[in-house]
């Protein structure tokens, strides 16, 4: 069957998906090549065997759980239609592309033949595609892609599509829960064979940017989506020695979508491109994501923190502008989970000044010799990713817990950092297919910690205080639980949104961050006579560093960073104790290891004067 002639294949597939005649407003593309990157870490739980047939390239991963890179030749006798007025791609409309070679997948005695495969526009989602076998049966969905015309619109490139398991593929694997899992990334290039008539009147809307550096124009990027029509939006990318209980770390990445809701156009230059307006550098936004847990006792802990994703391209949908390196007014952009697992764009968080959105490129992870060329890559599959231990996810260790994924875009000169954040509740679940993270709520805009304690309407026994400084913003929250017998548990969550004390050298584009420190100490004032017990803390990333040591002293209860785990931007630490003193209005202090000021005072709920102090009758 695999040696059937191209002529017979054309007859079969043409009868299934008839080509539509092009119209004056339709482009058509054909031929080219396709790249399929299979995430070995994502398919490892399935025990899937893969045979590659007639690939142009087949590059094995450098480490076992990374991507196997394949490419195949496109045939020129079929084409895909798309609607793209003035090269602004709105929808893929008709037809299909056909490729020579492909894959044979074997699983538990069954075989799936994807040799001479096809891709076509998804019938229900015009910005997605489907991957089909030669008989026209769909086995995977290709979603969250970036698309752009190249070389004076002589070719189309579609990049960074999620390779997402559909229901049929999940049934073949024997794991129905695998539907919606992202197992790789796909990109293709095709030649333009029919060019639509363009309207010169539309081009002016996306010609001259109004930068945030111009008076009267404000950058305001909103986080508007985490997920898609075909997947949960939160994915396991790989897992080390996982058993569902005590292994890990699990690497997790989300999909993310944003929109320019401001009055300024936002620069989106890929790292290491030539210095460009408006800042004379390769300015671009940055994306981070966090995983939180609220346990059955109501305590909030952050259990995972990603590295720093450098954004590099905006697809510009829902507006008349083509994709590129400017997020124009009203345009939206998307990054799939597979893109957010890219070694090329993932670096450490501490290399930016979050309050200003500036990157210290010189002597950075990517550019260790400050020559303006990228040399560093997060290539082992775990470095600079969100890593979560299974013990923090497993039902047996965390009965009754709830979990929440948060994303945040850091955008230079953005006038509202809080609408660049968004979160969804997820339900971590373990099976033979690894960890799944189905979402069980819609996206909520804003910082997730505001869900734990509402700053605008705090419940009795709770409090939330914003700490505004010239170096950034933090928030101190508390929940007090009455344990009975005149004892109370005090649970504090301290979120460092974007505070960092930074020392720099040089100028952009060769800016260097010499040091970049967050908070290093937290103290809650406690009356001298109050009894304190069960002093505890929890850091954000369990895979590195150490929890802060806490102790009772003359000032109250103090936790101190041991030198390896400062409370850096974009993270939340928990601090807890039990006291015999009832809550009253008190004070906490956030300390910084160096510089001026060395601390910031915060009004919080804290233990008041204990009744036991007055047991002798003197007041």
For each residue, the residues with C-beta under 8 A, 3 or more apart:
1: 4 113
2: 53 113 115 116
3:
4: 1 8 9
5: 8 9
6: 9 10 75 77
7: 10 11
8: 4 5 11 12
9: 4 5 6 12 13 98 116 134
10: 6 7 13 14 77 78
11: 7 8 14 15
12: 8 9 15 16 134 135 136
13: 9 10 16 17 78 96 98 118 134 136
14: 10 11 17 18 19
15: 11 12 18
16: 12 13 135 136
17: 13 14 95 96 118 120 136
18: 14 15
19: 14 78 79 94 95
20: 81 93 94 95
21:
22: 26 27 28 81 194
23: 26
24: 196 197
25: 83 85 196 197
26: 22 23 81 82 83 93 94 194 196
27: 22 81 82 83 84 156 192 194 195 196
28: 22 79 80 81 82 95 192 193 194
29: 32 79 80 82 97 155 156 190 191 192 193
30: 74 76 77 78 79 80 97 190 191 193
31: 74 75 76 190 191
32: 29 74 97 155 188 189 190 191
33: 56 71 72 73 74 188 189
34: 71 72 74 97 99 119 186 187 188
35: 69 70 71 186 187 188
36: 70 71 72 103 163 184 185 186
37: 67 68 69 70 163 184 185 186 338
38: 43 50 67 68 70 163 183 184
39: 42 43 65 66 67 182 183 184 185 237 238 338 341
40: 43 44 61 64 65 66 67 68 238
41: 44 65 66 237 238 239 251 381
42: 39 181 182 183 184 235 236 237 238 434
43: 38 39 40 46 48 183 184
44: 40 41 65 238 239 434
45: 239 432 433 434
46: 43 107 173 175 178 433
47: 107 108
48: 43 105 106 107 173
49: 105 106 107
50: 38 68 103 104 105 106
51: 103 104 105 106
52: 55 58 70 101 103
53: 2 101 102 103 104 115
54: 72 100 101 102 115
55: 52 58 70 71 72 101
56: 33 71 72 73 101
57: 69 70 71
58: 52 55 68 69 70
59: 68 69 70
60: 68
61: 40 64 65 66 67 68 69
62: 66 379
63: 66 379 380 381
64: 40 61
65: 39 40 41 44 61 238 240 381
66: 39 40 41 61 62 63 238 343 379 380 381
67: 37 38 39 40 61 184 185
68: 37 38 40 50 58 59 60 61
69: 35 37 57 58 59 61
70: 35 36 37 38 52 55 57 58 59 103
71: 33 34 35 36 55 56 57
72: 33 34 36 54 55 56 99 100 101 102
73: 33 56 99 100 101
74: 30 31 32 33 34 97 98 99 100 188 190
75: 6 31 78 97 98 99 100
76: 30 31 191
77: 6 10 30 98
78: 10 13 19 30 75 95 96 97 98 118
79: 19 28 29 30 95 97 190 193 194
80: 28 29 30 92 94 95 96 97 119 120 121 190
81: 20 22 26 27 28 92 93 94 95
82: 26 27 28 29 89 90 91 92 93 121 156
83: 25 26 27 89 90 91 93 196
84: 27 87 88 89 90 149 196 322
85: 25 88 90 196 198 199 202 320
86: 198 199 202 203 320 322
87: 84 149 153 198 322
88: 84 85 202 206 316 319 320 321 322
89: 82 83 84 92 147 148 149 315 317 322 323
90: 82 83 84 85 126 317
91: 82 83 121 126 127
92: 80 81 82 89 121 122 126 127 129
93: 20 26 81 82 83 121 126
94: 19 20 26 80 81 121
95: 17 19 20 28 78 79 80 81 120 121
96: 13 17 78 80 118 119 120 132
97: 29 30 32 34 74 75 78 79 80 118 119 120 188 190
98: 9 13 74 75 77 78 116 117 118
99: 34 72 73 74 75 102 116 117 118 119
100: 54 72 73 74 75 116
101: 52 53 54 55 56 72 73 115 116
102: 53 54 72 99 114 115 116 117
103: 36 50 51 52 53 70 114 115 117
104: 50 51 53 111 112 113 114 115
105: 48 49 50 51 111 112 114 172
106: 48 49 50 51 109 110 111 112
107: 46 47 48 49 110 112 172 173 174
108: 47 174
109: 106
110: 106 107 172
111: 104 105 106
112: 104 105 106 107 133 139 169 172
113: 1 2 104 133 134
114: 102 103 104 105 117 131 133 139
115: 2 53 54 101 102 103 104 134
116: 2 9 98 99 100 101 102 134
117: 98 99 102 103 114 131 132 133 134
118: 13 17 78 96 97 98 99 131 132 133 134 136
119: 34 80 96 97 99 129 130 131 132 142 186 188
120: 17 80 95 96 97 129 130 132
121: 80 82 91 92 93 94 95 126 128 129 130
122: 92 125 126 128 129 130 141 142 143
123: 130
124: 229
125: 122 128 143 229 230
126: 90 91 92 93 121 122
127: 91 92 143 145 317
128: 121 122 125 141 142 143 145 229 230
129: 92 119 120 121 122 141 142 143 145 158 161
130: 119 120 121 122 123 138 140 141 142 166
131: 114 117 118 119 138 139 140 141 142 163 186
132: 96 117 118 119 120 135 136 137 138 139
133: 112 113 114 117 118 136 137 139
134: 9 12 13 113 115 116 117 118
135: 12 16 132
136: 12 13 16 17 118 132 133
137: 132 133 168
138: 130 131 132 141 166 168
139: 112 114 131 132 133 166 168 169 172
140: 130 131 163 164 165 166 169
141: 122 128 129 130 131 138 162 164 166 230 231
142: 119 122 128 129 130 131 145 161 162 163 164 186
143: 122 125 127 128 129 161 162 164 228 229 230 231 336
144: 160 161 162 228 255 334 335 336 337 338 339
145: 127 128 129 142 158 159 160 161 162 186 187 315 336
146: 158 159 160 313 315 323 334 339
147: 89 156 157 158 159 315 323
148: 89 156 157 159 313 315 322 323 324
149: 84 87 89 153 155 156 157 192 322
150: 153 154 155 156 157 189
151: 154 155
152:
153: 87 149 150 192 195
154: 150 151 191 192
155: 29 32 149 150 151 189 190 191 192
156: 27 29 82 147 148 149 150 189 190 191 192
157: 147 148 149 150 187 188 189
158: 129 145 146 147 161 187 188 189
159: 145 146 147 148 187 313
160: 144 145 146 185 187 335 336 338 339 342
161: 129 142 143 144 145 158 185 186 187 336 338
162: 141 142 143 144 145 182 185 186 228 231 255 336 337 338
163: 36 37 38 131 140 142 182 183 184 185 186 338
164: 140 141 142 143 180 181 182 183 230 231
165: 140 169 170 173 178 179 180 181 182 183
166: 130 138 139 140 141 169 170 179 230
167: 170 171 176 179
168: 137 138 139 171 172
169: 112 139 140 165 166 172 173 178 179
170: 165 166 167 173 175 176 177 178 179 181
171: 167 168 174 176
172: 105 107 110 112 139 168 169
173: 46 48 107 165 169 170 178 433
174: 107 108 171
175: 46 170 178 431 432 433
176: 167 170 171 179
177: 170 429 431 433 436
178: 46 165 169 170 173 175 181 433 436
179: 165 166 167 169 170 176
180: 164 165 230 231 232 438
181: 42 164 165 170 178 231 235 236 433 436
182: 39 42 162 163 164 165 231 235 237 336 337 338
183: 38 39 42 43 163 164 165
184: 36 37 38 39 42 43 67 163 338
185: 36 37 39 67 160 161 162 163 336 338 339
186: 34 35 36 37 119 131 142 145 161 162 163
187: 34 35 145 157 158 159 160 161
188: 32 33 34 35 74 97 119 157 158
189: 32 33 150 155 156 157 158
190: 29 30 31 32 74 79 80 97 155 156
191: 29 30 31 32 76 154 155 156
192: 27 28 29 149 153 154 155 156 195
193: 28 29 30 79
194: 22 26 27 28 79
195: 27 153 192
196: 24 25 26 27 83 84 85
197: 24 25
198: 85 86 87 202 203
199: 85 86 202 203
200: 203
201: 204
202: 85 86 88 198 199 205 320
203: 86 198 199 200 206 207
204: 201 207
205: 202 320 321 328
206: 88 203 316 319 320 321 322 326 328
207: 203 204
208:
209: 265 267 277 278 326 328
210: 214 217 263 264 265
211: 214 217 264 265 267 277 278
212: 217 218 219 262 264 266 278 412 413
213: 278 279 413
214: 210 211 217 264 278
215:
216: 263
217: 210 211 212 214 262 263 264 265
218: 212 262 263 264 413 415
219: 212 262 264 266 411 412 413 414 415
220: 260 261 262 263 264 414 415 416 419
221: 258 259 260 261 262 266 285 327 409 411 414 420
222: 258 259 260 261 419 420 445
223: 226 256 257 258 407 408 409 419 420 421 422 443 445
224: 257 258 259 332 422 443 445
225: 233 255 256 257 258 334 422 443
226: 223 233 234 254 255 256 257 405 407 422 423 424 439 443
227: 231 232 233 234 254 255 424 439 443
228: 143 144 162 231 233 255 336
229: 124 125 128 143
230: 125 128 141 143 164 166 180
231: 141 143 162 164 180 181 182 227 228 235 255 337
232: 180 227 235 426 436 437 438 439
233: 225 226 227 228 254 255 337 424 439
234: 226 227 252 253 254 255 337 405 424 426 437 439
235: 42 181 182 231 232 252 253 254 255 337 437
236: 42 181 239 250 251 252 434 435 436 437
237: 39 41 42 182 251 252 253 337 341 381 385
238: 39 40 41 42 44 65 66 250 251 381 382
239: 41 44 45 236 242 247 248 249 250 251 390 434 435
240: 65 247 248 249 250 382
241: 247 248
242: 239 247 248 250 390 434 435
243: 246 247 390
244: 247 390 394 430 435
245: 390 391 394 396 397
246: 243 390 391 394
247: 239 240 241 242 243 244 390
248: 239 240 241 242 387 388 389 390 391 543
249: 239 240 382 387 388 389 543
250: 236 238 239 240 242 387 388 389 390 393 435
251: 41 236 237 238 239 341 381 382 385 386 387
252: 234 235 236 237 291 304 385 386 388 405 435 437
253: 234 235 237 289 306 337 338 340 341 385 386
254: 226 227 233 234 235 289 337 340 405 407
255: 144 162 225 226 227 228 231 233 234 235 334 335 336 337 340
256: 223 225 226 287 289 334 335 340 407 409
257: 223 224 225 226 332 333 334 335
258: 221 222 223 224 225 327 332 333 334 409 420
259: 221 222 224 318 330 331 332 333
260: 220 221 222 265 266 327 328 329 330 331 332
261: 220 221 222 330 419
262: 212 217 218 219 220 221 266 329 414 415
263: 210 216 217 218 220 329
264: 210 211 212 214 217 218 219 220 329 413
265: 209 210 211 217 260 326 327 328 329
266: 212 219 221 260 262 285 326 327 411
267: 209 211 276 277 278 279 283 284 325 326 412
268: 284 285 311 312 313 314 324 325 326 327 333
269: 273 276 281 282 283 284 325
270: 273 282 284 312 313 325
271: 282 284 310 312 345 359 361 366 374
272: 282 361 366 367 372 373 374
273: 269 270 276 282 325
274: 282
275: 280 281 282 508 509
276: 267 269 273 280 281 282 283 325
277: 209 211 267 280
278: 209 211 212 213 214 267 283
279: 213 267 283 412 508
280: 275 276 277 508 509
281: 269 275 276 359 361 508 509 511
282: 269 270 271 272 273 274 275 276 361 509
283: 267 269 276 278 279 357 412
284: 267 268 269 270 271 310 311 312
285: 221 266 268 311 357 409 410 411 412
286: 308 309 310 311 352 357 359 409 410
287: 256 308 309 311 335 340 407 408 409 410
288: 305 306 307 308 309 349 407 408 410 570
289: 253 254 256 306 340 386 405 406 407 408
290: 302 304 305 306 386 405 406 408 448 540 570 571 572
291: 252 302 303 304 305 386 388 403 404 405 406
292: 300 301 302 303 403 404 405 406 448 449 572
293: 300 301 302 303 392 398 401 402 403 404
294: 298 299 300 301 401 402 404 452
295: 298 299 301 398 400 401
296: 398 399 400 401
297: 481 489
298: 294 295 479 481 491
299: 294 295 479 491 574 576
300: 292 293 294 449 452 477 479 491 493 572 574
301: 292 293 294 295 538 572 574
302: 290 291 292 293 305 540 571 572 573 574
303: 291 292 293 388 389 392 393 540 542
304: 252 290 291 386 387 388 392 540 541 542
305: 288 290 291 302 349 386 540 541 570 571
306: 253 288 289 290 309 340 346 384 385 386
307: 288 346 347 348 349 378 383 384 385 386
308: 286 287 288 346 347 348 349 351 352 384
309: 286 287 288 306 335 340 342 345 346
310: 271 284 286 345 346 347 359
311: 268 284 285 286 287 314 335 345 409
312: 268 270 271 284 345
313: 146 148 159 268 270 323 324 325
314: 268 311 323 324 325 326 327 331 333
315: 89 145 146 147 148 323 332 333 334
316: 88 206 319 321 322 323 324 327 328 331 332 333
317: 89 90 127 331 332 333 334
318: 259 330 331 332
319: 88 206 316 328 329 330 331 332
320: 85 86 88 202 205 206
321: 88 205 206 316 324 326 328 331
322: 84 86 87 88 89 148 149 206 316
323: 89 146 147 148 313 314 315 316
324: 148 268 313 314 316 321
325: 267 268 269 270 273 276 313 314
326: 206 209 265 266 267 268 314 321
327: 221 258 260 265 266 268 314 316 331 333
328: 205 206 209 260 265 316 319 321 331
329: 260 262 263 264 265 319
330: 259 260 261 318 319
331: 259 260 314 316 317 318 319 321 327 328
332: 224 257 258 259 260 315 316 317 318 319
333: 257 258 259 268 314 315 316 317 327
334: 144 146 225 255 256 257 258 315 317
335: 144 160 255 256 257 287 309 311 339 340
336: 143 144 145 160 161 162 182 185 228 255 339 340
337: 144 162 182 231 233 234 235 237 253 254 255 340 341
338: 37 39 144 160 161 162 163 182 184 185 253 341 342
339: 144 146 160 185 335 336 342 345
340: 253 254 255 256 287 289 306 309 335 336 337 346
341: 39 237 251 253 337 338 346 385
342: 160 309 338 339 345 346
343: 66 346 377 378 379
344: 374 377
345: 271 309 310 311 312 339 342
346: 306 307 308 309 310 340 341 342 343 378 383 384 385
347: 307 308 310 351 364 365 366 376 378 384
348: 307 308 351 365 384
349: 288 305 307 308 352 568 569 570
350: 500 513 516 568
351: 308 347 348 359 360 364 365 513 516
352: 286 308 349 357 358 359 360 410 513
353: 356 357 358 360 500 502 504 513 516
354: 357 410 472 497 498 500 569 570
355: 471 472 473 498 499 500
356: 353 412
357: 283 285 286 352 353 354 410 411 412 413 414
358: 352 353 412 508 511
359: 271 281 286 310 351 352 364 511
360: 351 352 353 363 364 504 511 512 513 516
361: 271 272 281 282 364 366 367 370 372 509 510 511 512
362: 367 370 505 506 510 511 512
363: 360 367 368 369 370 512
364: 347 351 359 360 361 367 368 376 512 513
365: 347 348 351 368 376 378 384
366: 271 272 347 361 374 375 376 377
367: 272 361 362 363 364 370 371 372 373 374 375 376
368: 363 364 365 375 376
369: 363 375
370: 361 362 363 367 510 512
371: 367
372: 272 361 367 509 510
373: 272 367
374: 271 272 344 366 367 377
375: 366 367 368 369
376: 347 364 365 366 367 368
377: 343 344 366 374
378: 307 343 346 347 365 383 384 385
379: 62 63 66 343 383
380: 63 66 383
381: 41 63 65 66 237 238 251 385
382: 238 240 249 251 385 387
383: 307 346 378 379 380
384: 306 307 308 346 347 348 365 378
385: 237 251 252 253 306 307 341 346 378 381 382
386: 251 252 253 289 290 291 304 305 306 307
387: 248 249 250 251 304 382 541 543
388: 248 249 250 252 291 303 304 392 393 542 543
389: 248 249 250 303 392 393 542 543
390: 239 242 243 244 245 246 247 248 250 393 394 430
391: 245 246 248 394 397
392: 293 303 304 388 389 397 398 542
393: 250 303 388 389 390 398 403 428 430 435
394: 244 245 246 390 391 397 398 430
395: 398 399
396: 245 399
397: 245 391 392 394
398: 293 295 296 392 393 394 395 401
399: 296 395 396
400: 295 296
401: 293 294 295 296 398
402: 293 294 425
403: 291 292 293 393 425 426 427 428 437
404: 291 292 293 294 423 424 425 426 448 451
405: 226 234 252 254 289 290 291 292 423 424 426 437 439
406: 289 290 291 292 421 422 423 447 448
407: 223 226 254 256 287 288 289 421 422 423
408: 223 287 288 289 290 417 420 421 422 570
409: 221 223 256 258 285 286 287 311 420 421
410: 285 286 287 288 352 354 357 414 417 420 498
411: 219 221 266 285 357 414 420
412: 212 219 267 279 283 285 356 357 358
413: 212 213 218 219 264 357
414: 219 220 221 262 357 410 411 417 420
415: 218 219 220 262
416: 220 419 420
417: 408 410 414 420 421 473 497 498
418: 421 445 446 447
419: 220 222 223 261 416 445 446
420: 221 222 223 258 408 409 410 411 414 416 417
421: 223 406 407 408 409 417 418 445 446 447 448
422: 223 224 225 226 406 407 408 443 444 445 446
423: 226 404 405 406 407 443 444 446 447 448 451
424: 226 227 233 234 404 405 439 441 442 443 444
425: 402 403 404 439 440 441
426: 232 234 403 404 405 437 438 439 440
427: 403 437 438 439 440
428: 393 403 435 436 437
429: 177 435 436 437 438
430: 244 390 393 394 434 435 436
431: 175 177 434 436
432: 45 175
433: 45 46 173 175 177 178 181 436
434: 42 44 45 236 239 242 430 431
435: 236 239 242 244 250 252 393 428 429 430
436: 177 178 181 232 236 428 429 430 431 433
437: 232 234 235 236 252 403 405 426 427 428 429
438: 180 232 426 427 429
439: 226 227 232 233 234 405 424 425 426 427
440: 425 426 427
441: 424 425 444
442: 424
443: 223 224 225 226 227 422 423 424
444: 422 423 424 441 448 451
445: 222 223 224 418 419 421 422
446: 418 419 421 422 423 450
447: 406 418 421 423 450 475 495 497
448: 290 292 404 406 421 423 444 451 452
449: 292 300 452 453 464 475 477 493 495 572
450: 446 447 453 454 455 464
451: 404 423 444 448 454
452: 294 300 448 449 477 479 493
453: 449 450 458 459 462 463 464 477 478 479 493
454: 450 451 457 458 459 464
455: 450 458 464 466 475
456:
457: 454
458: 453 454 455 462 463 464
459: 453 454 462
460:
461: 479 480 481 482 583 605
462: 453 458 459 477 478 479 480 605
463: 453 458 477 478 604 605
464: 449 450 453 454 455 458 475 476 477 478
465: 475 476 477 602 603 604
466: 455 473 474 475
467: 473 474 475 476 499 590 600 602
468: 473
469: 472 473 474 499 600
470:
471: 355 499 500 501 502
472: 354 355 469 496 497 498 499 500 569
473: 355 417 466 467 468 469 497 498 499
474: 466 467 469 494 495 496 497 499 519 590 600
475: 447 449 455 464 465 466 467 494 495 497
476: 464 465 467 492 493 494 495 588 590 602 604
477: 300 449 452 453 462 463 464 465 492 493 494 495
478: 453 462 463 464 490 491 492 493 604 605 606
479: 298 299 300 452 453 461 462 491
480: 461 462 488 489 490 491 583 605
481: 297 298 461 488 489 491
482: 461 488
483: 487 488 489 578
484: 487
485:
486: 580 582 611
487: 483 484 578 579 580
488: 480 481 482 483 578 579 580 581 582 583 607
489: 297 480 481 483 534 576 577 578
490: 478 480 524 576 577 578 579 583 605 606 607
491: 298 299 300 478 479 480 481 574 575 576
492: 476 477 478 522 524 574 575 576 588 604
493: 300 449 452 453 476 477 478 572 573 574 575
494: 474 475 476 477 519 522 567 572 573 575 590
495: 447 449 474 475 476 477 571 572
496: 472 474 499 518 519 567 568 569 570 571 572
497: 354 417 447 472 473 474 475 569 570
498: 354 355 410 417 472 473 569 570
499: 355 467 469 471 472 473 474 496 518 519 569
500: 350 353 354 355 471 472 516 517 518 568 569
501: 471 515 516 517 518 592 594 595
502: 353 471 513 515 516 517
503: 513 514 515 516
504: 353 360 511 512 513 514
505: 362 511 512 514
506: 362 510 511 512
507: 510 511
508: 275 279 280 281 358 511
509: 275 280 281 282 361 372
510: 361 362 370 372 506 507
511: 281 358 359 360 361 362 504 505 506 507 508
512: 360 361 362 363 364 370 504 505 506
513: 350 351 352 353 360 364 502 503 504 516
514: 503 504 505
515: 501 502 503
516: 350 351 353 360 500 501 502 503 513
517: 500 501 502 520 566 568 592 593 594
518: 496 499 500 501 566 567 568 569 571 592
519: 474 494 496 499 522 561 566 567 590 591 592
520: 517 560 561 566 567 591 592 593
521: 558 559 560 561 589 590 591 592 593 599
522: 492 494 519 548 558 559 567 573 575 588 589 590 591
523: 555 556 557 558 559 588 589 591
524: 490 492 556 557 575 577 586 587 588 604 606 607
525: 555 556 586 587 588 589 606
526: 530 532 552 556 557 579 581 586 606 607
527: 530 581 607 608 609 610 613
528: 554
529: 609 610 612 613
530: 526 527 579 580 581 607 609 610 613
531: 579 580 581 610 612
532: 526 535 552 557 577 578 579 607
533: 577 578 579
534: 489 576 577 578
535: 532 550 551 552 557 576 577
536: 550 574 575 576 577
537: 547 548 549 550 559 573 574 575 576
538: 301 547 573 574
539: 542 545 546 547 548 565 571 573
540: 290 302 303 304 305 571 572 573
541: 304 305 387 544 545 571
542: 303 304 388 389 392 539
543: 248 249 387 388 389
544: 541 564 565
545: 539 541 564 565
546: 539 562 564 565
547: 537 538 539 565
548: 522 537 539 559 560 561 562 565 573 575
549: 537 559 560 562
550: 535 536 537 557 558 559 575 577
551: 535 557 558
552: 526 532 535 556 557
553: 556 557 558
554: 528
555: 523 525 558 589
556: 523 524 525 526 552 553 606
557: 523 524 526 532 535 550 551 552 553 575 577
558: 521 522 523 550 551 553 555
559: 521 522 523 537 548 549 550 575
560: 520 521 548 549
561: 519 520 521 548 564 565 566 567 593
562: 546 548 549 565
563:
564: 544 545 546 561
565: 539 544 545 546 547 548 561 562
566: 517 518 519 520 561 593
567: 494 496 518 519 520 522 561 571 573
568: 349 350 496 500 517 518 571
569: 349 354 472 496 497 498 499 500 518
570: 288 290 305 349 354 408 496 497 498
571: 290 302 305 495 496 518 539 540 541 567 568
572: 290 292 300 301 302 449 493 494 495 496 540
573: 302 493 494 522 537 538 539 540 548 567
574: 299 300 301 302 491 492 493 536 537 538
575: 491 492 493 494 522 524 536 537 548 550 557 559
576: 299 489 490 491 492 534 535 536 537
577: 489 490 524 532 533 534 535 536 550 557
578: 483 487 488 489 490 532 533 534
579: 487 488 490 526 530 531 532 533 607 610
580: 486 487 488 530 531 610 611 612
581: 488 526 527 530 531 607 608 609 610
582: 486 488 607 608 610 611
583: 461 480 488 490 605 606 607 608
584: 605 606 607 608 609
585: 603 605 606 608
586: 524 525 526 603 604 605 606 607 608
587: 524 525 601 602 603 604 606
588: 476 492 522 523 524 525 601 602 604 606
589: 521 522 523 525 555 599 600 601 602
590: 467 474 476 494 519 521 522 599 600 602
591: 519 520 521 522 523 598 599
592: 501 517 518 519 520 521 595 597 598 599
593: 517 520 521 561 566
594: 501 517 598
595: 501 592 598
596:
597: 592 600
598: 591 592 594 595
599: 521 589 590 591 592
600: 467 469 474 589 590 597
601: 587 588 589
602: 465 467 476 587 588 589 590
603: 465 585 586 587
604: 463 465 476 478 492 524 586 587 588
605: 461 462 463 478 480 490 583 584 585 586
606: 478 490 524 525 526 556 583 584 585 586 587 588
607: 488 490 524 526 527 530 532 579 581 582 583 584 586 610
608: 527 581 582 583 584 585 586
609: 527 529 530 581 584 613 614
610: 527 529 530 531 579 580 581 582 607 613
611: 486 580 582 614 615
612: 529 531 580 615
613: 527 529 530 609 610
614: 609 611 617 618 619
615: 611 612
616:
617: 614
618: 614
619: 614
